[in-house]
Amino acid sequence: MQFDLNSLKQPAEALIVLFYVAMALALLTTLMGSPGWGFLFLVFGSCVLVIRTTMESLQRQRQRPRPSGPPQSANR
């Protein structure tokens, strides 16, 4: 399965906003007396952060130039 990783830049930026919204909701719900919902929002926000970080590392990995030729040893 092949897809364009450059097209993932815009969803990654949207995930940043979603992360901060989840963190704000976690704080508000906990302060309002519902720690269970606050915990769920924390877990949701952390999942969003993991997804965003994975997408960004895949983008960087694809953009990095690949070395050509055989690997050179440092002992020469």
Z-matrix of the N, CA and C atoms (Angstrom, degrees):
N
C 1 1.449
C 2 1.518 1 108.70
N 3 1.309 2 117.53 1 122.05
C 4 1.465 3 123.03 2 -176.94
C 5 1.522 4 109.43 3 -118.70
N 6 1.315 5 116.96 4 131.03
C 7 1.451 6 120.42 5 176.04
C 8 1.519 7 108.70 6 -144.35
N 9 1.306 8 115.78 7 161.81
C 10 1.456 9 122.37 8 -175.66
C 11 1.527 10 109.96 9 -81.92
N 12 1.330 11 116.67 10 114.01
C 13 1.461 12 120.40 11 -179.30
C 14 1.524 13 112.23 12 -75.07
N 15 1.327 14 117.46 13 -18.10
C 16 1.467 15 119.47 14 176.69
C 17 1.522 16 111.36 15 -68.89
N 18 1.325 17 116.76 16 -25.53
C 19 1.462 18 119.84 17 178.93
C 20 1.521 19 112.06 18 -75.37
N 21 1.339 20 117.58 19 -7.83
C 22 1.463 21 121.38 20 179.59
C 23 1.518 22 112.74 21 -83.84
N 24 1.329 23 118.25 22 -3.42
C 25 1.458 24 120.22 23 -176.90
C 26 1.523 25 111.64 24 -65.95
N 27 1.312 26 117.92 25 -43.75
C 28 1.457 27 120.71 26 -178.89
C 29 1.535 28 112.39 27 -66.51
N 30 1.338 29 120.72 28 -44.63
C 31 1.471 30 118.90 29 175.62
C 32 1.524 31 112.45 30 -63.37
N 33 1.337 32 118.28 31 -32.43
C 34 1.464 33 120.52 32 178.48
C 35 1.521 34 110.41 33 -64.61
N 36 1.319 35 117.12 34 -37.40
C 37 1.461 36 120.66 35 177.20
C 38 1.526 37 111.05 36 -68.57
N 39 1.318 38 117.31 37 -34.91
C 40 1.460 39 120.40 38 177.27
C 41 1.528 40 110.69 39 -69.12
N 42 1.321 41 116.82 40 -31.56
C 43 1.460 42 120.23 41 178.53
C 44 1.523 43 111.61 42 -68.11
N 45 1.325 44 117.65 43 -28.89
C 46 1.468 45 120.63 44 176.07
C 47 1.521 46 109.47 45 -61.86
N 48 1.325 47 115.87 46 -45.71
C 49 1.468 48 120.41 47 179.64
C 50 1.524 49 109.95 48 -64.04
N 51 1.320 50 116.95 49 -43.12
C 52 1.460 51 120.98 50 179.46
C 53 1.529 52 111.67 51 -61.82
N 54 1.331 53 116.70 52 -37.43
C 55 1.463 54 121.15 53 177.21
C 56 1.527 55 110.91 54 -61.12
N 57 1.335 56 116.73 55 -49.13
C 58 1.461 57 119.68 56 -178.37
C 59 1.527 58 112.25 57 -67.58
N 60 1.310 59 117.47 58 -33.54
C 61 1.465 60 120.25 59 175.89
C 62 1.524 61 110.12 60 -65.21
N 63 1.325 62 117.09 61 -42.81
C 64 1.461 63 120.61 62 179.15
C 65 1.526 64 111.05 63 -63.89
N 66 1.341 65 117.14 64 -38.93
C 67 1.467 66 120.01 65 178.99
C 68 1.531 67 110.99 66 -67.56
N 69 1.322 68 116.55 67 -39.57
C 70 1.464 69 119.83 68 178.29
C 71 1.531 70 110.75 69 -66.42
N 72 1.317 71 116.61 70 -41.76
C 73 1.463 72 119.72 71 177.20
C 74 1.525 73 111.87 72 -64.52
N 75 1.324 74 116.84 73 -37.01
C 76 1.463 75 120.03 74 177.59
C 77 1.523 76 110.49 75 -62.91
N 78 1.317 77 116.87 76 -43.42
C 79 1.463 78 120.39 77 178.55
C 80 1.522 79 111.42 78 -65.10
N 81 1.325 80 116.64 79 -47.03
C 82 1.464 81 120.03 80 -178.50
C 83 1.523 82 112.68 81 -63.71
N 84 1.321 83 116.99 82 -44.74
C 85 1.462 84 118.65 83 -178.49
C 86 1.527 85 111.48 84 -67.44
N 87 1.331 86 117.34 85 -33.99
C 88 1.460 87 119.66 86 177.53
C 89 1.525 88 110.84 87 -68.97
N 90 1.331 89 116.84 88 -43.18
C 91 1.466 90 120.25 89 178.68
C 92 1.524 91 112.55 90 -66.99
N 93 1.331 92 116.71 91 -26.74
C 94 1.462 93 120.13 92 179.97
C 95 1.536 94 111.76 93 -85.04
N 96 1.328 95 117.25 94 -0.54
C 97 1.455 96 119.65 95 173.21
C 98 1.509 97 115.53 96 103.66
N 99 1.317 98 118.59 97 17.99
C 100 1.456 99 120.69 98 179.13
C 101 1.536 100 109.71 99 -125.91
N 102 1.323 101 117.50 100 78.57
C 103 1.468 102 119.70 101 -176.60
C 104 1.528 103 113.63 102 -66.86
N 105 1.321 104 117.76 103 -24.97
C 106 1.467 105 120.10 104 178.03
C 107 1.517 106 111.65 105 -64.77
N 108 1.331 107 115.88 106 -47.19
C 109 1.462 108 119.64 107 177.44
C 110 1.533 109 110.88 108 -66.28
N 111 1.328 110 116.39 109 -36.53
C 112 1.465 111 119.85 110 177.01
C 113 1.517 112 111.43 111 -60.41
N 114 1.329 113 115.93 112 -42.28
C 115 1.457 114 119.99 113 177.89
C 116 1.523 115 111.27 114 -64.06
N 117 1.331 116 116.93 115 -41.66
C 118 1.472 117 119.66 116 178.32
C 119 1.527 118 111.92 117 -62.56
N 120 1.337 119 116.77 118 -39.51
C 121 1.459 120 119.37 119 176.80
C 122 1.527 121 111.60 120 -67.04
N 123 1.331 122 117.69 121 -34.85
C 124 1.464 123 120.49 122 175.20
C 125 1.519 124 111.64 123 -63.76
N 126 1.322 125 116.38 124 -43.29
C 127 1.470 126 120.17 125 178.77
C 128 1.525 127 110.12 126 -65.08
N 129 1.328 128 116.97 127 -42.96
C 130 1.466 129 120.61 128 178.36
C 131 1.525 130 110.61 129 -61.57
N 132 1.326 131 117.35 130 -44.92
C 133 1.465 132 121.10 131 179.35
C 134 1.512 133 112.29 132 -63.20
N 135 1.329 134 117.18 133 -38.31
C 136 1.464 135 119.20 134 179.02
C 137 1.532 136 111.08 135 -68.60
N 138 1.323 137 117.58 136 -35.36
C 139 1.474 138 120.48 137 175.52
C 140 1.526 139 111.10 138 -64.18
N 141 1.320 140 116.50 139 -40.62
C 142 1.466 141 120.88 140 177.69
C 143 1.526 142 109.98 141 -62.96
N 144 1.332 143 116.83 142 -40.51
C 145 1.463 144 120.75 143 179.64
C 146 1.527 145 111.35 144 -64.83
N 147 1.317 146 117.51 145 -40.36
C 148 1.465 147 121.10 146 177.94
C 149 1.531 148 110.71 147 -64.13
N 150 1.319 149 116.69 148 -42.88
C 151 1.467 150 120.64 149 179.21
C 152 1.524 151 110.95 150 -63.28
N 153 1.335 152 116.59 151 -43.90
C 154 1.470 153 120.48 152 179.90
C 155 1.523 154 111.20 153 -63.97
N 156 1.323 155 117.13 154 -43.24
C 157 1.463 156 120.72 155 179.99
C 158 1.522 157 111.17 156 -64.61
N 159 1.315 158 117.17 157 -39.17
C 160 1.461 159 121.15 158 177.84
C 161 1.521 160 110.92 159 -64.10
N 162 1.328 161 116.97 160 -43.52
C 163 1.461 162 120.55 161 179.19
C 164 1.523 163 110.87 162 -62.77
N 165 1.331 164 117.61 163 -41.98
C 166 1.461 165 120.40 164 -179.36
C 167 1.522 166 111.66 165 -68.40
N 168 1.320 167 117.92 166 -38.59
C 169 1.464 168 119.32 167 179.23
C 170 1.530 169 110.98 168 -69.13
N 171 1.329 170 117.38 169 -34.40
C 172 1.471 171 119.78 170 174.77
C 173 1.521 172 111.00 171 -64.23
N 174 1.332 173 116.59 172 -39.52
C 175 1.465 174 119.92 173 177.43
C 176 1.516 175 111.09 174 -63.03
N 177 1.342 176 117.39 175 -46.39
C 178 1.466 177 120.57 176 -179.62
C 179 1.516 178 111.47 177 -64.55
N 180 1.320 179 116.64 178 -37.05
C 181 1.459 180 120.93 179 -179.35
C 182 1.527 181 110.48 180 -66.38
N 183 1.306 182 117.51 181 -37.84
C 184 1.467 183 120.69 182 179.80
C 185 1.524 184 112.20 183 -73.72
N 186 1.328 185 117.25 184 -29.30
C 187 1.462 186 120.81 185 -177.36
C 188 1.528 187 112.15 186 -83.15
N 189 1.331 188 118.05 187 -18.85
C 190 1.452 189 121.95 188 -179.19
C 191 1.524 190 109.43 189 -68.23
N 192 1.334 191 117.95 190 132.20
C 193 1.476 192 119.33 191 178.76
C 194 1.521 193 110.90 192 -69.05
N 195 1.321 194 114.48 193 140.58
C 196 1.462 195 120.19 194 -179.49
C 197 1.533 196 108.82 195 -89.53
N 198 1.323 197 116.73 196 138.17
C 199 1.470 198 118.79 197 178.70
C 200 1.529 199 110.28 198 -70.27
N 201 1.317 200 115.32 199 141.74
C 202 1.462 201 119.16 200 179.05
C 203 1.523 202 109.13 201 -106.41
N 204 1.296 203 116.45 202 146.33
C 205 1.457 204 121.27 203 179.86
C 206 1.510 205 111.97 204 91.81
N 207 1.328 206 115.54 205 177.38
C 208 1.467 207 119.74 206 -178.80
C 209 1.530 208 110.69 207 -72.72
N 210 1.322 209 117.29 208 152.98
C 211 1.467 210 119.75 209 178.37
C 212 1.523 211 110.69 210 -68.19
N 213 1.321 212 116.34 211 141.64
C 214 1.450 213 121.17 212 -178.94
C 215 1.520 214 109.11 213 -99.72
N 216 1.331 215 115.20 214 138.04
C 217 1.458 216 119.24 215 -179.72
C 218 1.529 217 109.47 216 -86.72
N 219 1.319 218 116.69 217 153.31
C 220 1.459 219 121.51 218 -177.30
C 221 1.517 220 111.86 219 -84.68
N 222 1.325 221 119.62 220 -7.51
C 223 1.453 222 122.91 221 -176.79
C 224 1.512 223 113.48 222 -86.22
N 225 1.281 224 121.18 223 -2.60
C 226 1.468 225 122.89 224 -176.63
C 227 1.487 226 112.37 225 -77.12
